[in-house]
Amino acid sequence: MKWTVHQLHQFHHKEIVIDEYVDVSDLKEIDKLIRDISPVHVQGRADIGSTKFTFHLQVSGTMVLPCSRTLVDVSYPFSIETTETFFMNDYDVVSTDEDTHLVKDETVDLLPIIKELILLEIPLQIFAEEETVQDGAPQSGEGWEVIKEERWEAMAEEQAKQKIDPRLAALAKFFDKDKKE
């Protein structure tokens, strides 16, 4: 995923087809949430011009992340589409929707960009399927248990109905009289 400018200029006004698997397992050291990551499949093409190189990429793979609730391993497939443009000189840079970069040291290296895109793809929360939860963290203990949001809302509603402030109990009876009439 790394080319020199000279190598790229050999394909001037031609299209380069990209179809590679890249090992990005060192991302596990950068972000400790990533427990495992498969080799990432990078597909796409590159358009080579005289002062700019545009890469249209599809990056896909699977990473293993901890469940936000139970810490069980959860496989998280990802698929990222991106267009990255490298310019030879900073005065050639044009404002576009594409991500733009300057060529450094006469080389174009896509691997750091691919790693950054994968790190940005990590969700804030991920939850395991119900079947796998049993293998993870305990769901109850002495005086506590994990409850689902729907059950929590029902319990809160029930408690609100049951608890009436004694100072307002007479007021509640007053409204009951209005309903009867």
N, C-alpha and C positions, 0 to 999 in steps of 0.2 A: 504494500500500500504506500510505497515511497518511490518517487521518481525524481530524477534530476531534470532541470529545465531542458538540457540538451536532449535527453531521451524523449521528453514530451514534444519538443519542436520537430522531432522526426515524424510525428503524426500530424503535422500542421495541416489544418483544414480537413482532417479526417476524424473519424470517431473511434474512440477506444472502448471496447466492451470489457466490463469488469464483472467477474463472477468468482469470488474467493471466499474461503472460510478463514477467519482471523481469530487467533487466541487472545482473549482479553481477560484471562484469569487473574491478572494482577490487579484488576478492579476490586477484588476481595480485600486487598490490603488498603486500598484507598477508602472504601466505604464498607465498614464492618457489617452493615445490614445484608450485604450480598453474601450469602452462604456458599453459593456455587453459581457458575455461569457456563453455559455451553459455548462451544466455538460459534462465533457470530458469522452469519452468512451475509456478505456484502455483494449486492448486485447493482448494476447500473451501467452508465456510460459516461464518457468524458468528451467534451467538445474542446478542441485545442485551437486557440487563436494565436496571433503573434504576440500579444501582451497580456492575454488572460486565458485561464484554464478553468472550465466550468465542469463540475462533477455532479451528475444527477444520480443519487444513490438511494437504494432501498436496503436498510439494515434490519435484520431479524435474528431472533434467538430466544433463548429461555433462561431466566435467572431464578434462583431459589432464594426467597425472602422469608423472614419470620412473620407468622400471623400476628397481627396487632393485638389480638385478644389472648391467644393461647401460646404463642411462640412456636407453634408447629411449623415445619417447613411447608412453604406454599410455592408451587411452580408458577411463575409469572411470565407468560410469553409476551414478547414485545415486537413491534414492527414500526420502524421509523423511516419516513421519507424525507429527504433533504436535498437541497441544492446548494453546493458550496462553490464559491468562485474565488480563484486565486489570481491576483494581479501582480505583474512584474514590478510596477512602479506605483507609488502612492498617488501620483498625479493622474493616473489612469482610472482610479477608483470611481465608479459611478454609483450613485445612490439607487439601490434596488431593494426588492423584497428578499433577495437572496442573501445568504450569509457570505460576507466577503472577508478575504484574508490577503495579506501580503506574502509574497514568496520570500522565505528566509534562507540564507546560505545556499542559494541556487537549487533548492530541493523543495518538492511538494510532498508533504507527509500527511496522509489522511487518518492514520491511526489515532493520534491525539484527539482529533475532532470526533471520530467515531466513539471513543471512550467517553468524551464529554457528553455526547448525545445520549449514550446509554445511562450515564449517571443522572441526567435530567429526566429520564423516563421512569425512575423509581417512584412508585406511588407513595403518598403520605401514609395511607393505611391500606392494608390488604387483609382479607379474612379467609380462613380455611373453610372448606366444605364441612358440613355437619358430621360426616362419617369419619373424617380424620381428626376431629377435635378430641375424641376419646384418647388418642395417643399422646396428646400434648399436656399442657399444664392442667392441674386439677381444676374441676369446675365447681367444687364446693369444699367447704372446710368447717371448722367449728365456729358456728355463728355467722357464716357467710356463704353465698353462692353467686355464681355468675348468672345474670338474667338477661333475656333479650329485651330490646327496646320496646316491643309491643307489650310485653308483660309488665315492664316498668311503668309504662303509661297507664295501663289498666290498674295497677296497684296504687299509683299516685292518685288517680281519680277516685278510687274506692276509699282511700284514706281521707281525702278531702271531704267526701260525703259523711264519713263517720265522725270526724273530729269537728265539733262545733264548739266554739269558745263559749264557756258557761256564761260569760257576761252578755253574750248575744243570743242566748237560747230563747229568752222572752221575745226578742225581735223575730226569730224564726217562727215562733208560734203566731205572732201577729200576722205574718204573711200567709200562714196556713189558713187563718180565718177568712182572709180575702178570697182565697181560692175556693173555699166551701160556699161562699155566697154567690 
